[in-house]
C-alpha cells in the first residue's frame, strides 16, 4: 500500500476526525475489556470521568499526576530537537 500524501489530506480530517476516531476506538476497546471482566462499561467510564474532573480534589490530583507526563514529553521533545540540530550541523560541516 502506498503512503498517504499528508499535503492532500484536509486539515479537519487530521485535526478533528482522526483524534475522534482514536478516542471512540479506545472507549470501545476498553469498554469491551470491562464488559468481559463482568462490570458495566458505562458505569466504569462515568466513575473515571467523575473521579478525574467531578470534584476539586479529583481535578487537583489529575493535574498533579499529569504534570509528570507533560514535563517528560517536553524533555523528550527538547532532546529530540537538539539531536536533530546536532545531526544537521554534522552533515553541514562533513
Order of alpha helices (4+ residues) and beta strands (2+ residues): alpha-alpha-alpha
